[in-house]
Every structure is written in structure tokens, then in C-alpha cells.
């Protein structure tokens, strides 16, 4: 079924919201549900209610009973009285036809709630919509399911239970799947997550099927492929799978037949996946190359299959990703029943911005593959998923809707200890990107933490990725103390203490992991810490606070509890006292420190004519190597061209691009560079002044060289790390007049060299030897040493951020640009 119909394309989002809230304008009648421990109405379902509806009815009756201290019966009836749960076809009402209208898949989750004396109707366009109506009612009555673990369930108590609201709703994004790689950690945890999704209305109006699957055509036709090796992709002169030779007519027919057979065998499915296998070894045969790019071939094949599917199975779809070697949009326009999920990973001829702008022109049936959390990228460490930046998540969901997106497939981890708040809010925003985030957060803090709400707001705000936190012993010391303050404030609330205990157990992992990775010690000491970490994680597995199954497969060497034996397989139940003792050890370990107020400088950079420089500095060539993007500030003194050299690597398919812009960030030049070659750049500029080079190698490695005497300043970033592939040459920094100590934050970059470095004073003496990873550094500035150039010896960038100095560095004084207002204030010649 095609989820994107003209009604969704042509109606603006404002009209959509007017539709789903229209019924709220009328003043609804109040309905009494329970009083004095006695249910006043039964839950009523139709005699032909589905099994799913009966499950929801049982949960609805149970939760209402817990709220009111009463027993709610479940009856079959005609819907004339009671708490009526079902579909519009089961309980017809012409007045509900518009709010529950179906437009293809749009409407399958629509629901309406209507209150009247003696009757409360929870009606869906389908059974799924009816389920949503039931849990929306419970939410309106104060129930919450913040995380999947039972401790995070909130059920209020009320002697008198009434309801007086009429509500209509349907999701803005039709298919919303936040799925956990390797599951939630066990059968019970998986069941808890299924229940969490149901109660929080995370569902799919249509089921997306776009996983790597096209090589299944080979498996289903193995004998034919054995007889015809020419049907496999030609790669480096050899015929091989798993990719197909899509230029071969017989192969194309097999693909079309595969799609048709899928719907014959799965008549209830919405979509068949024709996504290629997960590698880039597509055919290099002349016939394939004649068909165009990999994207042209892959999506051209999808179009052919989609036409056949639409003819035989109207309403069914073909699913693929925009990913990897077929990341670029094709030249052709896709059939309306081709559903493409745009993934962030991949490379092509277009930049990410160009690609994202072009895809909606090529395909009107878009989804989005999001990486909420990947364990091998994050290891469940703070600050966790980008979704923990709740306002950033809202901006992303709004962008998805604006691009016409109708589905989200969010790869995630069962890591609720670090990501729970972000996941909860992200789920709400997938349903309604215009939801009031501030109100949702207020509700989360108040209901989850009661008297500890203010302290836990501080905790989450400190660690919010949107605030770009500098993860350090100082920050963690403050965060631990926030949790301690919340526990003290809510000392008489066992429900809050149970939730805080779970977070304290997660923070114990943070503590042990920090010591293993950032403290010295022998290999034996680290082995003991590793065992302690695995023991902690293993004992936490039942609460889905961490991605246990991914941890077991990787850090646990794939050992199976119950089959294998390891020292970390300890099933001792938690006690509050043990949890608290571990937490207090963390309080003692992570100590806040004094950090001065941040000093800000402008990005209006100018050169300085330094007096009395050693002659050797005039011979210093700027030369640095990276993996990943980097920005340089350059200078044209008289309007002469910018001159520099770059060398482009070829790792990760070697796509190297650069953009040169002026101080107002107006683009002056851009290009794509040949791999494994040095390019000399001679960039004409319109006027003298400041310019920026923004280079992105997509991970393929590159280097930058600038001749002696020319400006080549590296602006440091507080929001990301930089990845040097070699230890840098000495880098010059400027210490403003009046500075009494240098303060900066430093974190090493994973998988790259270096970390330890020295801070050299203006005379070249070592002011401090630094060997930290994720911490603040303080260097005293003796009298007479301020207002002068200092150096960093053997630095590697990582995340390097000065708290009270200009965040710029360069390989020589002549290459260093400084903020204009600072130059003028300190009286530096320029």
C-alpha cells in the first residue's frame, strides 16, 4: 500500500493539525468511571473483537482497576453504554467517519475518544487505532511508561475517576520503529519492550521491509546461478556474489518474479525488500556500467519490479535504502510504490545536503533510516544517543516531515540507562513533531522523580548532547551529586528510589569503565576492572539499562550463561545498600573542581605582525594529516590567490571534497579531488581578508600543507573531535594579557596516535607535561608570560578546547590569526 497519497502531499501540516484537533473545540460531557473503590462502567468490546483488542481490553481494565482500586468487568455489547473499545466498523458512527478516515495506510492508527454520560468511546479506524485510544485514555488519567522496566511504570491513584475530553489523533509519521540491535537482552526484556511500544503508541501504519535482501534471489535460484555464473556481478575480473549482474535480462526477470512470489506467499505484507547485500562490490561489467551509476542500476531494477507488483498486487510496495554505494539519488524518477529509506551512511557524487535536497524530487515515498544508537560506536557511555538532545530530535523530526517522510526505522540499543529520556521523547516526537518538548520533559521529571525532579533535571541537562558537555571527572562529579540530591529529596518515595537505584547501577558502570580506560595500572589491574565491569553489566541485564546482548557477544566473548562459565556470571540479586555503597564510591572518585568563567572571542580573525621573532619561525611549513573533516582559516593580504596543497587518500572509497568561503561564509570555490594525488590549490578571491577552507574526506585520510609565511590557522571546535593521523608539529597559541592560568579541556581521539603533550612557555621551557584523557588542564602563567606566544609540543587534536584563550592554533606565529578585538585590546601590531 502506498502511504503517500495526494491528500498528504498537498495538505500543509497546519491543515493536518486542524483536522486531528477539530473535535477538541466542543465542550465534552463528563463521564464517571469509578467512585469509592467501585467501577461504574464496564469495558465493552464487540462480540467479534480481535485477539489484539481483547488483550488491550484486559490491560485497560487492569490499569483502570489499579488507578481506582476497583474491578472493571469486560463485556461484549453494542456500544450503547460503558467504556467502549473497538473499531468504527464494530461501533459505527457517521460523526467519526471524518476523523477516522483512511487514505491508504494513513488512518490505520487514527483514533477518536468521545465522552458522554454513561459512555466513553475509544474508537479506532482499525484495531491498532483502538489500542492507541485505550492507552491515550490511560495517559490522560496519569499513567506513564517511561522506560520498559517495571520500575519506570507510573500508575496514579484516585478515589473518584471521571473523564471529560473528546480527542482525535493520528501520527504525522506513519511507520515508527525504534528497534534494538540484538534485542533487549532476554525474553522477558523483549516482552517488556513490546509492551512499552504498545503502551506508548509506537507502531507502523504500514510495515517497512527494506533490509539487505536482494542476494536472496541467488539462494532461491542457486541451481540456475551455478549454471550461469555470468548472472553474478563482475568484480575485478571475477564473477562473484552477493551482488547480481543487473544488466542480464534473465536476472532482472528473476528479481521481478522474486517480488511477485513474495506477495503471493505473504498476502498481508505491505512491502518486499529489494535492497542489495551490504557491500559495495557491484558489477563492473561494460553492460552494467552502460546502465549508469550503481544508484541508476539498483533503483532502475526496483522500478521494474514495482511496476509488475503494482499491476498484480495494487497497493503493495518495493522497499530499499539509499545507502552505501547507492546513496546518491538515481537519474530516474521512482515509481510511486517504491519506498526508499534514506540512511546517513554512504558516499556518492553529491554532498549530503545536495543528496537530501534531491531525493524528494526523485521519490515521493520516502522513509528515513536513523541511527539512534549503535553499541559499537557508543559502548553505552555518556552522553549517549543524539536523541538525548531532545530539541535537536524535534528539529530532526520536523525536517523528516517537511521532506515528505512517512517512515522511520531507527537502529537503537537497549541502553535505557544512558538513553532512556531521549528515547521516550523521541518516540513522542515521531508521532507528533510539534509536541511541546518542554511540557513533556516537565512531566517526565515530575512523575518519574517526584520531589527529586529539580535535581534530576539538572542531571539530564548537564549531560544533554545539545549542550556539548565536556565529559570529565568534574562534570561526572556534578552529575553524581545531582542524583544524590534527588535521592535525598525523595527519601520517602520507594518508587522514586527504585528508579534512582537503576540509574546508580548504570553510573557504577560509568565509574568502572572510566577507571579502566583513563587510569594507569598494570594489565592485571585492568583485567580485574574488566571482570568487575562485565559482572556489573551482567547483573544489570534484566532491566535493559545497557545493551546486554551486544556486550555479551563482544566484551563477553560470546559466552552463553547456562552453557559456559565465566567469573563475571554472577546472579546475586541487587540490594539498595550495595547499590548505595557503589554509588558513594563514585561520589568520592568524581570530584568537582574550580573552573573559571568561560571567555569568548569573536571569529573575526586577523594576522599579527609579531616583533622580534626568531628567524627560524619564518621557515616553518604548516603540515598536518587527518582522517575526517577539518577547517582552516586562511588570509589574503592584498587580494592575492590563496595557495595551499592537499593530498587525498582513498580509504572508504576516497571521496574528498573542499569548499572555500569568505568571512561571511559565502562560497568562493569548491571541488572534488583526485585520490592518491597531491593537488596544488590556487584559489582566486574577490578581495583581501579572511577565508575558510572546509575539507571533508569522508574518512579517506588527507593532509594539508601551507608554505612558510602564509596564514593557516586551525579553529578548534567545542562540539566535535578532530582526528590527526600523525602527531602534530609544535603548534602556537596566544595567551592574552592579564591571563593568570591557562584552562583547557582535552580528550584523545580513538584509534589515532598521541595524547600526551607538553605546554611550552614563551621561552621554550616545559610549563606542564599533560597526560589526560577527558579532563580539564590548568597551567599557571607566571608574571611577564602573558600577552605572548606559547606552544603545544607534540599535540594531537582530539577534542581540544580552551576555556579562556582564543580557540585557534597554528604551526608558526606567521600562520596564526587572532580575533581582531583581542589584537586591538592587547595592542598587537597588525
Buried (B, 14 or more C-beta within 10 A) or exposed (E): BBBBBEEBEEEEBEEBEEBBEEBBEEEBBEBBBBBEEEBBBBBBBBEEBBEBBBEBBEBBBBBBBBBBBBBBEBBEBEBEBBBBBBBBBBBEEEEBEEBBBBBBBBBBBBBBBBBBEEBBBBBBBBBBBBBBBBBBBBBEBBBBBBBBBEBBBBBEEBEEBBBEBBBBBBBBBBBBBBBBBBBBBBEEBBEBBEBBBBBBBBBBBBBBBBEBBBBBBBEEBEEBBEEBEBBBBBBEEEBEBBBBBBBBEEBBEBBBBBBBEBBEEEEEBBBBBBBBBEBBBBBEBEEBBEBBBBBBBBBBBBBBBBBBBBEEBEEBBBBBBBBBBBBBBBEEBBBBBBBBBBBEEBBBEBBBEEBBEBBBEBBBBBBBBBBBBBBEEBBBBBBBBBBBBBBBBBEBBBEBBEBBBBBBBBBBBBBBBBBBBBBBBBBBBBBBBBBEBEEBBEBBBBBBBBBBBBBBBBBBBBBBBBEBBBBBBBBBBBBBBBBBBBBEBBEEBEBBBBBBBBBBBBBBBBBBBBBBBBEEEEEEEBEBBBBBBBBBBBBBBBBBBBBBBBBBBBBBEEBEBEEEEBEBBEEEEBEEEBBBEBBEEBBEBBEBEEBEEEBEBEBBBBBBEBEEEEEEBEEBBBBBBBBBBBBBBBBBEEEEEBBBBBBBBBEBBBBBBBBBBBBEEEEBBEEEBEBEEEBEBEBEBEEEBBBBBBBBBBBBBBBBBBEBBBBBBBBBBBEEBBBBBBBBBBBBBBBBEEBEBBBBBBBBBEEBEBBBBBBBBBEEEEBBEBEBBBBBBBBEBEEEBBBBBBBBBBBBBBBBBBBBBBBBBBBBBBBBBBBBEBBEEBEBEE
